[in-house]
Amino acid sequence: MASRCERCGTRHLPPARVCLHCHAVDQMTEERLADVQATVATFTIDRLAFSLAPPVVAAVVDFDGGGRYQFEMADVDPADVAIGKRVAMSFRRLYTATTGVHDYFWKAVLVNDPAEGSK
């Protein structure tokens, strides 16, 4: 969830109480971003961190319409990740505790870009 300023319309992710643009205080509306696509701003590939599907590919993404956040990427070949690639959100398992309890969160997945053609 992000927040959108009711006064000027600026979107904030992570959510904020004070608008970075017009400085309005506590004039925010929650906004769902699960269905909003984003663009990879930067990324890193970590071959040492634990993951259910190594290596860990972490990307900072800029959502269409505003908002920036870091996500782990899922179902991705590290060679296919690049700055400017389009991603969508997918609710995925992060890990399973030794007690068998699963932990879930949003991950970024690459989406097909029609301008690139099929691979």
N, CA, C and O atoms as a Tinker XYZ file with bonds, in Angstrom:
   476  protein
     1  N      0.840000   -1.181000    0.000000    73     2
     2  CA     0.000000    0.000000    0.000000    64     1     3
     3  C      0.885000    1.245000    0.000000    63     2     4     5
     4  O      1.904000    1.312000    0.687000    81     3
     5  N      0.469000    2.203000   -0.776000    73     3     6
     6  CA     1.128000    3.506000   -0.817000    64     5     7
     7  C      0.161000    4.525000   -0.239000    63     6     8     9
     8  O     -0.961000    4.179000    0.128000    81     7
     9  N      0.584000    5.767000   -0.156000    73     7    10
    10  CA    -0.324000    6.838000    0.247000    64     9    11
    11  C     -0.307000    7.903000   -0.841000    63    10    12    13
    12  O      0.730000    8.175000   -1.445000    81    11
    13  N     -1.469000    8.500000   -1.081000    73    11    14
    14  CA    -1.577000    9.578000   -2.064000    64    13    15
    15  C     -2.087000   10.824000   -1.362000    63    14    16    17
    16  O     -3.081000   10.778000   -0.636000    81    15
    17  N     -1.402000   11.938000   -1.582000    73    15    18
    18  CA    -1.777000   13.208000   -0.964000    64    17    19
    19  C     -3.117000   13.680000   -1.529000    63    18    20    21
    20  O     -3.287000   13.776000   -2.744000    81    19
    21  N     -4.044000   13.966000   -0.658000    73    19    22
    22  CA    -5.355000   14.444000   -1.080000    64    21    23
    23  C     -5.301000   15.882000   -1.590000    63    22    24    25
    24  O     -6.190000   16.313000   -2.325000    81    23
    25  N     -4.277000   16.617000   -1.210000    73    23    26
    26  CA    -4.165000   18.013000   -1.625000    64    25    27
    27  C     -3.554000   18.151000   -3.020000    63    26    28    29
    28  O     -4.107000   18.846000   -3.872000    81    27
    29  N     -2.394000   17.478000   -3.262000    73    27    30
    30  CA    -1.708000   17.680000   -4.545000    64    29    31
    31  C     -1.644000   16.436000   -5.432000    63    30    32    33
    32  O     -1.274000   16.532000   -6.602000    81    31
    33  N     -2.007000   15.255000   -4.880000    73    31    34
    34  CA    -2.034000   14.037000   -5.686000    64    33    35
    35  C     -0.734000   13.272000   -5.761000    63    34    36    37
    36  O     -0.652000   12.297000   -6.509000    81    35
    37  N      0.299000   13.672000   -5.014000    73    35    38
    38  CA     1.584000   12.978000   -5.043000    64    37    39
    39  C      1.473000   11.629000   -4.343000    63    38    40    41
    40  O      0.908000   11.534000   -3.254000    81    39
    41  N      2.023000   10.566000   -4.983000    73    39    42
    42  CA     2.018000    9.228000   -4.383000    64    41    43
    43  C      3.315000    9.020000   -3.625000    63    42    44    45
    44  O      4.387000    9.413000   -4.085000    81    43
    45  N      3.208000    8.389000   -2.440000    73    43    46
    46  CA     4.367000    8.110000   -1.596000    64    45    47
    47  C      4.449000    6.614000   -1.315000    63    46    48    49
    48  O      3.484000    5.998000   -0.862000    81    47
    49  N      5.608000    6.047000   -1.590000    73    47    50
    50  CA     5.878000    4.668000   -1.233000    64    49    51
    51  C      7.323000    4.608000   -0.781000    63    50    52    53
    52  O      8.218000    4.898000   -1.575000    81    51
    53  N      7.583000    4.244000    0.458000    73    51    54
    54  CA     6.624000    3.818000    1.463000    64    53    55
    55  C      5.660000    4.952000    1.842000    63    54    56    57
    56  O      5.949000    6.130000    1.630000    81    55
    57  N      4.495000    4.559000    2.415000    73    55    58
    58  CA     3.494000    5.563000    2.793000    64    57    59
    59  C      4.075000    6.618000    3.732000    63    58    60    61
    60  O      4.971000    6.341000    4.529000    81    59
    61  N      3.545000    7.823000    3.620000    73    59    62
    62  CA     4.037000    8.926000    4.446000    64    61    63
    63  C      2.867000    9.672000    5.071000    63    62    64    65
    64  O      1.752000    9.635000    4.552000    81    63
    65  N      3.119000   10.343000    6.178000    73    63    66
    66  CA     2.112000   11.205000    6.811000    64    65    67
    67  C      2.208000   12.624000    6.289000    63    66    68    69
    68  O      1.211000   13.345000    6.257000    81    67
    69  N      3.419000   13.038000    5.874000    73    67    70
    70  CA     3.646000   14.395000    5.388000    64    69    71
    71  C      4.016000   14.316000    3.914000    63    70    72    73
    72  O      4.911000   13.559000    3.541000    81    71
    73  N      3.341000   15.084000    3.079000    73    71    74
    74  CA     3.597000   15.086000    1.640000    64    73    75
    75  C      4.951000   15.733000    1.347000    63    74    76    77
    76  O      5.247000   16.827000    1.830000    81    75
    77  N      5.764000   15.042000    0.552000    73    75    78
    78  CA     7.073000   15.571000    0.181000    64    77    79
    79  C      6.965000   16.732000   -0.792000    63    78    80    81
    80  O      7.900000   17.521000   -0.920000    81    79
    81  N      5.828000   16.846000   -1.482000    73    79    82
    82  CA     5.656000   17.894000   -2.489000    64    81    83
    83  C      5.034000   19.167000   -1.908000    63    82    84    85
    84  O      5.606000   20.250000   -2.031000    81    83
    85  N      3.851000   19.036000   -1.270000    73    83    86
    86  CA     3.147000   20.236000   -0.778000    64    85    87
    87  C      3.182000   20.376000    0.741000    63    86    88    89
    88  O      2.688000   21.367000    1.279000    81    87
    89  N      3.758000   19.399000    1.438000    73    87    90
    90  CA     3.937000   19.410000    2.900000    64    89    91
    91  C      2.624000   19.315000    3.689000    63    90    92    93
    92  O      2.589000   19.669000    4.868000    81    91
    93  N      1.552000   18.844000    3.055000    73    91    94
    94  CA     0.297000   18.618000    3.778000    64    93    95
    95  C      0.527000   17.519000    4.819000    63    94    96    97
    96  O      1.259000   16.563000    4.560000    81    95
    97  N     -0.092000   17.652000    5.989000    73    95    98
    98  CA     0.082000   16.689000    7.080000    64    97    99
    99  C     -1.213000   15.918000    7.281000    63    98   100   101
   100  O     -2.292000   16.502000    7.378000    81    99
   101  N     -1.085000   14.577000    7.342000    73    99   102
   102  CA    -2.217000   13.677000    7.591000    64   101   103
   103  C     -3.375000   13.902000    6.626000    63   102   104   105
   104  O     -4.538000   13.841000    7.024000    81   103
   105  N     -3.066000   14.158000    5.374000    73   103   106
   106  CA    -4.086000   14.293000    4.339000    64   105   107
   107  C     -3.800000   13.272000    3.237000    63   106   108   109
   108  O     -3.684000   13.617000    2.061000    81   107
   109  N     -3.690000   12.009000    3.649000    73   107   110
   110  CA    -3.324000   10.928000    2.729000    64   109   111
   111  C     -4.441000    9.904000    2.616000    63   110   112   113
   112  O     -5.200000    9.673000    3.558000    81   111
   113  N     -4.523000    9.297000    1.441000    73   111   114
   114  CA    -5.443000    8.200000    1.177000    64   113   115
   115  C     -4.611000    6.985000    0.799000    63   114   116   117
   116  O     -3.658000    7.099000    0.028000    81   115
   117  N     -4.967000    5.812000    1.342000    73   115   118
   118  CA    -4.250000    4.596000    0.977000    64   117   119
   119  C     -4.505000    4.268000   -0.484000    63   118   120   121
   120  O     -5.593000    4.506000   -1.009000    81   119
   121  N     -3.476000    3.712000   -1.138000    73   119   122
   122  CA    -3.592000    3.348000   -2.544000    64   121   123
   123  C     -2.916000    2.001000   -2.770000    63   122   124   125
   124  O     -1.749000    1.822000   -2.421000    81   123
   125  N     -3.637000    1.068000   -3.346000    73   123   126
   126  CA    -3.130000   -0.283000   -3.609000    64   125   127
   127  C     -2.223000   -0.257000   -4.840000    63   126   128   129
   128  O     -2.571000    0.323000   -5.869000    81   127
   129  N     -1.044000   -0.901000   -4.719000    73   127   130
   130  CA    -0.109000   -0.947000   -5.833000    64   129   131
   131  C      0.125000   -2.356000   -6.373000    63   130   132   133
   132  O      0.954000   -2.540000   -7.264000    81   131
   133  N     -0.584000   -3.344000   -5.854000    73   131   134
   134  CA    -0.362000   -4.732000   -6.263000    64   133   135
   135  C     -0.581000   -4.942000   -7.757000    63   134   136   137
   136  O      0.030000   -5.834000   -8.345000    81   135
   137  N     -1.436000   -4.143000   -8.380000    73   135   138
   138  CA    -1.749000   -4.312000   -9.801000    64   137   139
   139  C     -1.078000   -3.259000  -10.681000    63   138   140   141
   140  O     -1.375000   -3.166000  -11.872000    81   139
   141  N     -0.180000   -2.471000  -10.105000    73   139   142
   142  CA     0.506000   -1.411000  -10.853000    64   141   143
   143  C      1.885000   -1.919000  -11.279000    63   142   144   145
   144  O      2.639000   -2.431000  -10.452000    81   143
   145  N      2.211000   -1.780000  -12.551000    73   143   146
   146  CA     3.522000   -2.200000  -13.021000    64   145   147
   147  C      4.579000   -1.166000  -12.653000    63   146   148   149
   148  O      4.268000   -0.036000  -12.275000    81   147
   149  N      5.838000   -1.586000  -12.774000    73   147   150
   150  CA     6.962000   -0.735000  -12.382000    64   149   151
   151  C      8.134000   -0.964000  -13.326000    63   150   152   153
   152  O      8.110000   -1.856000  -14.174000    81   151
   153  N      9.161000   -0.135000  -13.156000    73   151   154
   154  CA    10.371000   -0.215000  -13.970000    64   153   155
   155  C     11.578000   -0.390000  -13.056000    63   154   156   157
   156  O     11.683000    0.274000  -12.024000    81   155
   157  N     12.485000   -1.282000  -13.436000    73   155   158
   158  CA    13.695000   -1.506000  -12.647000    64   157   159
   159  C     14.580000   -0.260000  -12.723000    63   158   160   161
   160  O     15.000000    0.151000  -13.804000    81   159
   161  N     14.859000    0.337000  -11.553000    73   159   162
   162  CA    15.738000    1.507000  -11.477000    64   161   163
   163  C     17.191000    1.079000  -11.282000    63   162   164   165
   164  O     18.107000    1.676000  -11.848000    81   163
   165  N     17.389000    0.036000  -10.471000    73   163   166
   166  CA    18.720000   -0.549000  -10.256000    64   165   167
   167  C     18.511000   -1.936000   -9.658000    63   166   168   169
   168  O     17.417000   -2.255000   -9.191000    81   167
   169  N     19.554000   -2.759000   -9.671000    73   167   170
   170  CA    19.428000   -4.116000   -9.135000    64   169   171
   171  C     20.782000   -4.637000   -8.714000    63   170   172   173
   172  O     21.821000   -4.074000   -9.060000    81   171
   173  N     20.755000   -5.723000   -7.958000    73   171   174
   174  CA    21.983000   -6.405000   -7.571000    64   173   175
   175  C     21.726000   -7.904000   -7.559000    63   174   176   177
   176  O     20.594000   -8.348000   -7.367000    81   175
   177  N     22.774000   -8.672000   -7.762000    73   175   178
   178  CA    22.693000  -10.133000   -7.731000    64   177   179
   179  C     23.580000  -10.606000   -6.593000    63   178   180   181
   180  O     24.784000  -10.350000   -6.584000    81   179
   181  N     22.975000  -11.302000   -5.627000    73   179   182
   182  CA    23.687000  -11.765000   -4.434000    64   181   183
   183  C     23.766000  -13.284000   -4.465000    63   182   184   185
   184  O     22.755000  -13.967000   -4.307000    81   183
   185  N     24.958000  -13.804000   -4.667000    73   183   186
   186  CA    25.143000  -15.255000   -4.763000    64   185   187
   187  C     25.478000  -15.897000   -3.410000    63   186   188   189
   188  O     25.640000  -17.114000   -3.326000    81   187
   189  N     25.582000  -15.072000   -2.343000    73   187   190
   190  CA    25.926000  -15.600000   -1.024000    64   189   191
   191  C     24.746000  -15.662000   -0.066000    63   190   192   193
   192  O     24.749000  -16.491000    0.844000    81   191
   193  N     23.735000  -14.811000   -0.238000    73   191   194
   194  CA    22.587000  -14.767000    0.670000    64   193   195
   195  C     21.719000  -16.001000    0.495000    63   194   196   197
   196  O     21.626000  -16.560000   -0.598000    81   195
   197  N     21.075000  -16.428000    1.603000    73   195   198
   198  CA    20.172000  -17.578000    1.546000    64   197   199
   199  C     18.950000  -17.229000    0.724000    63   198   200   201
   200  O     18.427000  -16.117000    0.809000    81   199
   201  N     18.497000  -18.187000   -0.073000    73   199   202
   202  CA    17.281000  -18.023000   -0.854000    64   201   203
   203  C     16.720000  -19.399000   -1.175000    63   202   204   205
   204  O     17.471000  -20.370000   -1.280000    81   203
   205  N     15.390000  -19.488000   -1.334000    73   203   206
   206  CA    14.774000  -20.737000   -1.774000    64   205   207
   207  C     15.161000  -21.041000   -3.219000    63   206   208   209
   208  O     15.181000  -22.201000   -3.631000    81   207
   209  N     15.470000  -19.981000   -3.994000    73   207   210
   210  CA    15.859000  -20.145000   -5.396000    64   209   211
   211  C     17.035000  -19.214000   -5.690000    63   210   212   213
   212  O     16.845000  -18.152000   -6.284000    81   211
   213  N     18.257000  -19.600000   -5.278000    73   211   214
   214  CA    19.406000  -18.727000   -5.470000    64   213   215
   215  C     19.737000  -18.546000   -6.952000    63   214   216   217
   216  O     19.348000  -19.381000   -7.769000    81   215
   217  N     20.447000  -17.475000   -7.317000    73   215   218
   218  CA    20.902000  -16.387000   -6.456000    64   217   219
   219  C     19.779000  -15.403000   -6.168000    63   218   220   221
   220  O     18.765000  -15.395000   -6.866000    81   219
   221  N     19.954000  -14.573000   -5.144000    73   219   222
   222  CA    18.980000  -13.539000   -4.820000    64   221   223
   223  C     19.192000  -12.379000   -5.787000    63   222   224   225
   224  O     20.293000  -11.841000   -5.899000    81   223
   225  N     18.125000  -12.005000   -6.480000    73   223   226
   226  CA    18.164000  -10.825000   -7.341000    64   225   227
   227  C     17.254000   -9.798000   -6.671000    63   226   228   229
   228  O     16.047000  -10.008000   -6.560000    81   227
   229  N     17.838000   -8.695000   -6.230000    73   227   230
   230  CA    17.069000   -7.630000   -5.575000    64   229   231
   231  C     17.055000   -6.426000   -6.505000    63   230   232   233
   232  O     18.074000   -6.057000   -7.089000    81   231
   233  N     15.867000   -5.817000   -6.630000    73   231   234
   234  CA    15.725000   -4.674000   -7.529000    64   233   235
   235  C     15.004000   -3.537000   -6.834000    63   234   236   237
   236  O     14.067000   -3.755000   -6.065000    81   235
   237  N     15.448000   -2.326000   -7.110000    73   235   238
   238  CA    14.721000   -1.134000   -6.701000    64   237   239
   239  C     13.868000   -0.763000   -7.905000    63   238   240   241
   240  O     14.387000   -0.582000   -9.007000    81   239
   241  N     12.546000   -0.648000   -7.693000    73   239   242
   242  CA    11.640000   -0.386000   -8.814000    64   241   243
   243  C     10.882000    0.916000   -8.605000    63   242   244   245
   244  O     10.545000    1.287000   -7.481000    81   243
   245  N     10.625000    1.596000   -9.711000    73   243   246
   246  CA     9.820000    2.813000   -9.720000    64   245   247
   247  C      8.451000    2.465000  -10.284000    63   246   248   249
   248  O      8.330000    2.052000  -11.437000    81   247
   249  N      7.411000    2.637000   -9.452000    73   247   250
   250  CA     6.047000    2.331000   -9.884000    64   249   251
   251  C      5.535000    3.397000  -10.838000    63   250   252   253
   252  O      5.857000    4.577000  -10.699000    81   251
   253  N      4.732000    2.969000  -11.808000    73   251   254
   254  CA     4.066000    3.913000  -12.698000    64   253   255
   255  C      3.198000    4.837000  -11.853000    63   254   256   257
   256  O      2.396000    4.364000  -11.047000    81   255
   257  N      3.344000    6.119000  -12.022000    73   255   258
   258  CA     2.553000    7.073000  -11.255000    64   257   259
   259  C      3.212000    7.504000   -9.955000    63   258   260   261
   260  O      2.649000    8.315000   -9.220000    81   259
   261  N      4.408000    6.971000   -9.652000    73   259   262
   262  CA     5.139000    7.388000   -8.469000    64   261   263
   263  C      5.278000    6.306000   -7.423000    63   262   264   265
   264  O      4.438000    5.412000   -7.319000    81   263
   265  N      6.344000    6.394000   -6.653000    73   263   266
   266  CA     6.638000    5.429000   -5.604000    64   265   267
   267  C      7.817000    4.559000   -5.980000    63   266   268   269
   268  O      7.908000    4.086000   -7.112000    81   267
   269  N      8.713000    4.346000   -5.045000    73   267   270
   270  CA     9.918000    3.538000   -5.261000    64   269   271
   271  C     10.058000    2.587000   -4.085000    63   270   272   273
   272  O      9.830000    2.966000   -2.936000    81   271
   273  N     10.445000    1.313000   -4.389000    73   271   274
   274  CA    10.584000    0.329000   -3.330000    64   273   275
   275  C     11.556000   -0.753000   -3.785000    63   274   276   277
   276  O     11.752000   -0.952000   -4.984000    81   275
   277  N     12.162000   -1.449000   -2.832000    73   275   278
   278  CA    13.057000   -2.560000   -3.140000    64   277   279
   279  C     12.329000   -3.880000   -2.980000    63   278   280   281
   280  O     11.643000   -4.101000   -1.983000    81   279
   281  N     12.478000   -4.754000   -3.960000    73   279   282
   282  CA    11.857000   -6.075000   -3.925000    64   281   283
   283  C     12.863000   -7.129000   -4.329000    63   282   284   285
   284  O     13.790000   -6.861000   -5.093000    81   283
   285  N     12.671000   -8.341000   -3.806000    73   283   286
   286  CA    13.375000   -9.498000   -4.342000    64   285   287
   287  C     12.642000   -9.895000   -5.618000    63   286   288   289
   288  O     11.420000   -9.772000   -5.699000    81   287
   289  N     13.377000  -10.366000   -6.602000    73   287   290
   290  CA    12.749000  -10.792000   -7.848000    64   289   291
   291  C     12.531000  -12.296000   -7.810000    63   290   292   293
   292  O     13.291000  -13.026000   -7.174000    81   291
   293  N     11.485000  -12.757000   -8.497000    73   291   294
   294  CA    11.142000  -14.171000   -8.540000    64   293   295
   295  C     11.109000  -14.641000   -9.993000    63   294   296   297
   296  O     10.851000  -13.862000  -10.910000    81   295
   297  N     11.376000  -15.930000  -10.176000    73   295   298
   298  CA    11.299000  -16.560000  -11.500000    64   297   299
   299  C     12.118000  -15.805000  -12.534000    63   298   300   301
   300  O     11.637000  -15.523000  -13.632000    81   299
   301  N     13.360000  -15.477000  -12.181000    73   299   302
   302  CA    14.156000  -14.651000  -13.074000    64   301   303
   303  C     15.550000  -15.250000  -13.278000    63   302   304   305
   304  O     16.179000  -15.740000  -12.340000    81   303
   305  N     16.006000  -15.198000  -14.508000    73   303   306
   306  CA    17.390000  -15.516000  -14.833000    64   305   307
   307  C     18.166000  -14.215000  -14.647000    63   306   308   309
   308  O     17.835000  -13.217000  -15.288000    81   307
   309  N     19.179000  -14.194000  -13.796000    73   307   310
   310  CA    19.917000  -12.942000  -13.564000    64   309   311
   311  C     20.394000  -12.262000  -14.851000    63   310   312   313
   312  O     20.518000  -11.038000  -14.891000    81   311
   313  N     20.658000  -13.035000  -15.888000    73   311   314
   314  CA    21.118000  -12.459000  -17.155000    64   313   315
   315  C     20.020000  -11.651000  -17.850000    63   314   316   317
   316  O     20.315000  -10.828000  -18.716000    81   315
   317  N     18.758000  -11.879000  -17.480000    73   315   318
   318  CA    17.641000  -11.174000  -18.120000    64   317   319
   319  C     17.297000   -9.854000  -17.443000    63   318   320   321
   320  O     16.525000   -9.065000  -17.988000    81   319
   321  N     17.861000   -9.601000  -16.253000    73   319   322
   322  CA    17.537000   -8.383000  -15.511000    64   321   323
   323  C     18.389000   -7.227000  -16.031000    63   322   324   325
   324  O     19.589000   -7.377000  -16.260000    81   323
   325  N     17.750000   -6.076000  -16.211000    73   323   326
   326  CA    18.465000   -4.881000  -16.656000    64   325   327
   327  C     17.698000   -3.650000  -16.206000    63   326   328   329
   328  O     16.483000   -3.697000  -16.014000    81   327
   329  N     18.416000   -2.553000  -16.039000    73   327   330
   330  CA    17.771000   -1.284000  -15.719000    64   329   331
   331  C     16.830000   -0.942000  -16.869000    63   330   332   333
   332  O     17.192000   -1.048000  -18.041000    81   331
   333  N     15.608000   -0.527000  -16.510000    73   331   334
   334  CA    14.611000   -0.185000  -17.514000    64   333   335
   335  C     13.633000   -1.300000  -17.825000    63   334   336   337
   336  O     12.614000   -1.053000  -18.470000    81   335
   337  N     13.914000   -2.537000  -17.380000    73   335   338
   338  CA    12.983000   -3.649000  -17.603000    64   337   339
   339  C     11.703000   -3.413000  -16.821000    63   338   340   341
   340  O     11.717000   -2.783000  -15.764000    81   339
   341  N     10.597000   -3.922000  -17.349000    73   339   342
   342  CA     9.292000   -3.778000  -16.714000    64   341   343
   343  C      9.026000   -4.967000  -15.802000    63   342   344   345
   344  O      9.364000   -6.103000  -16.132000    81   343
   345  N      8.411000   -4.695000  -14.643000    73   343   346
   346  CA     8.074000   -5.739000  -13.684000    64   345   347
   347  C      6.646000   -5.550000  -13.191000    63   346   348   349
   348  O      6.070000   -4.465000  -13.277000    81   347
   349  N      6.102000   -6.638000  -12.676000    73   347   350
   350  CA     4.785000   -6.635000  -12.027000    64   349   351
   351  C      4.965000   -7.289000  -10.664000    63   350   352   353
   352  O      5.966000   -7.967000  -10.429000    81   351
   353  N      4.015000   -7.095000   -9.773000    73   351   354
   354  CA     4.098000   -7.652000   -8.431000    64   353   355
   355  C      3.446000   -9.032000   -8.386000    63   354   356   357
   356  O      2.443000   -9.284000   -9.053000    81   355
   357  N      4.038000   -9.916000   -7.586000    73   355   358
   358  CA     3.521000  -11.264000   -7.401000    64   357   359
   359  C      3.694000  -11.642000   -5.932000    63   358   360   361
   360  O      4.779000  -11.466000   -5.379000    81   359
   361  N      2.634000  -12.162000   -5.285000    73   359   362
   362  CA     2.670000  -12.518000   -3.868000    64   361   363
   363  C      3.320000  -13.885000   -3.743000    63   362   364   365
   364  O      2.762000  -14.878000   -4.211000    81   363
   365  N      4.494000  -13.954000   -3.119000    73   363   366
   366  CA     5.281000  -15.182000   -3.094000    64   365   367
   367  C      5.779000  -15.520000   -1.701000    63   366   368   369
   368  O      5.829000  -14.672000   -0.810000    81   367
   369  N      6.150000  -16.795000   -1.538000    73   367   370
   370  CA     6.744000  -17.254000   -0.285000    64   369   371
   371  C      8.179000  -16.776000   -0.204000    63   370   372   373
   372  O      8.953000  -16.955000   -1.145000    81   371
   373  N      8.538000  -16.167000    0.921000    73   371   374
   374  CA     9.920000  -15.735000    1.159000    64   373   375
   375  C     10.740000  -16.873000    1.738000    63   374   376   377
   376  O     11.837000  -17.165000    1.262000    81   375
   377  N     10.198000  -17.520000    2.776000    73   375   378
   378  CA    10.892000  -18.631000    3.400000    64   377   379
   379  C      9.926000  -19.389000    4.293000    63   378   380   381
   380  O      8.807000  -18.936000    4.535000    81   379
   381  N     10.365000  -20.554000    4.786000    73   379   382
   382  CA     9.583000  -21.364000    5.707000    64   381   383
   383  C     10.400000  -21.539000    6.978000    63   382   384   385
   384  O     11.548000  -21.981000    6.928000    81   383
   385  N      9.806000  -21.189000    8.121000    73   383   386
   386  CA    10.489000  -21.331000    9.411000    64   385   387
   387  C     10.632000  -22.809000    9.756000    63   386   388   389
   388  O      9.956000  -23.657000    9.173000    81   387
   389  N     11.504000  -23.111000   10.698000    73   387   390
   390  CA    11.728000  -24.501000   11.101000    64   389   391
   391  C     10.469000  -25.130000   11.678000    63   390   392   393
   392  O     10.356000  -26.354000   11.735000    81   391
   393  N      9.513000  -24.291000   12.110000    73   391   394
   394  CA     8.245000  -24.802000   12.646000    64   393   395
   395  C      7.243000  -25.095000   11.532000    63   394   396   397
   396  O      6.128000  -25.539000   11.805000    81   395
   397  N      7.631000  -24.852000   10.277000    73   395   398
   398  CA     6.737000  -25.117000    9.151000    64   397   399
   399  C      5.842000  -23.943000    8.780000    63   398   400   401
   400  O      4.977000  -24.077000    7.915000    81   399
   401  N      6.035000  -22.804000    9.417000    73   399   402
   402  CA     5.239000  -21.618000    9.123000    64   401   403
   403  C      5.859000  -20.882000    7.935000    63   402   404   405
   404  O      7.058000  -20.602000    7.927000    81   403
   405  N      5.044000  -20.575000    6.944000    73   403   406
   406  CA     5.513000  -19.890000    5.739000    64   405   407
   407  C      5.386000  -18.378000    5.910000    63   406   408   409
   408  O      4.446000  -17.884000    6.533000    81   407
   409  N      6.347000  -17.659000    5.347000    73   407   410
   410  CA     6.344000  -16.194000    5.361000    64   409   411
   411  C      6.225000  -15.729000    3.912000    63   410   412   413
   412  O      7.031000  -16.107000    3.062000    81   411
   413  N      5.205000  -14.898000    3.639000    73   411   414
   414  CA     4.949000  -14.422000    2.282000    64   413   415
   415  C      5.129000  -12.911000    2.184000    63   414   416   417
   416  O      4.954000  -12.193000    3.169000    81   415
   417  N      5.481000  -12.433000    0.992000    73   415   418
   418  CA     5.547000  -11.007000    0.712000    64   417   419
   419  C      5.539000  -10.826000   -0.796000    63   418   420   421
   420  O      5.605000  -11.796000   -1.551000    81   419
   421  N      5.459000   -9.586000   -1.223000    73   419   422
   422  CA     5.446000   -9.276000   -2.645000    64   421   423
   423  C      6.850000   -9.392000   -3.223000    63   422   424   425
   424  O      7.826000   -8.962000   -2.609000    81   423
   425  N      6.936000   -9.979000   -4.418000    73   423   426
   426  CA     8.176000  -10.027000   -5.176000    64   425   427
   427  C      7.900000   -9.442000   -6.560000    63   426   428   429
   428  O      6.754000   -9.385000   -7.008000    81   427
   429  N      8.958000   -9.012000   -7.222000    73   427   430
   430  CA     8.833000   -8.470000   -8.572000    64   429   431
   431  C      9.138000   -9.573000   -9.584000    63   430   432   433
   432  O     10.069000  -10.358000   -9.400000    81   431
   433  N      8.349000   -9.623000  -10.649000    73   431   434
   434  CA     8.588000  -10.564000  -11.741000    64   433   435
   435  C      8.648000   -9.782000  -13.046000    63   434   436   437
   436  O      7.899000   -8.825000  -13.243000    81   435
   437  N      9.549000  -10.198000  -13.938000    73   435   438
   438  CA     9.654000   -9.539000  -15.231000    64   437   439
   439  C      8.381000   -9.765000  -16.041000    63   438   440   441
   440  O      7.786000  -10.842000  -15.990000    81   439
   441  N      7.976000   -8.758000  -16.774000    73   439   442
   442  CA     6.835000   -8.893000  -17.680000    64   441   443
   443  C      7.343000   -8.762000  -19.108000    63   442   444   445
   444  O      8.337000   -8.084000  -19.367000    81   443
   445  N      6.656000   -9.414000  -20.022000    73   443   446
   446  CA     7.063000   -9.353000  -21.425000    64   445   447
   447  C      6.847000   -7.954000  -21.967000    63   446   448   449
   448  O      5.787000   -7.358000  -21.780000    81   447
   449  N      7.855000   -7.444000  -22.634000    73   447   450
   450  CA     7.780000   -6.140000  -23.273000    64   449   451
   451  C      7.573000   -6.364000  -24.763000    63   450   452   453
   452  O      8.475000   -6.871000  -25.429000    81   451
   453  N      6.394000   -5.998000  -25.320000    73   451   454
   454  CA     6.125000   -6.250000  -26.735000    64   453   455
   455  C      7.153000   -5.598000  -27.661000    63   454   456   457
   456  O      7.362000   -6.070000  -28.779000    81   455
   457  N      7.796000   -4.517000  -27.209000    73   455   458
   458  CA     8.788000   -3.821000  -28.047000    64   457   459
   459  C     10.048000   -4.678000  -28.243000    63   458   460   461
   460  O     10.763000   -4.507000  -29.230000    81   459
   461  N     10.320000   -5.593000  -27.313000    73   459   462
   462  CA    11.514000   -6.441000  -27.424000    64   461   463
   463  C     11.297000   -7.650000  -28.307000    63   462   464   465
   464  O     12.265000   -8.251000  -28.771000    81   463
   465  N     10.054000   -8.022000  -28.552000    73   463   466
   466  CA     9.764000   -9.240000  -29.309000    64   465   467
   467  C      9.872000  -10.446000  -28.410000    63   466   468   469
   468  O     10.177000  -10.307000  -27.226000    81   467
   469  N      9.626000  -11.632000  -28.947000    73   467   470
   470  CA     9.664000  -12.846000  -28.118000    64   469   471
   471  C     11.081000  -13.400000  -28.088000    63   470   472   473
   472  O     11.850000  -13.257000  -29.039000    81   471
   473  N     11.401000  -14.040000  -26.965000    73   471   474
   474  CA    12.728000  -14.654000  -26.808000    64   473   475
   475  C     12.661000  -16.113000  -27.153000    63   474   476
   476  O     13.672000  -16.811000  -27.085000    81   475
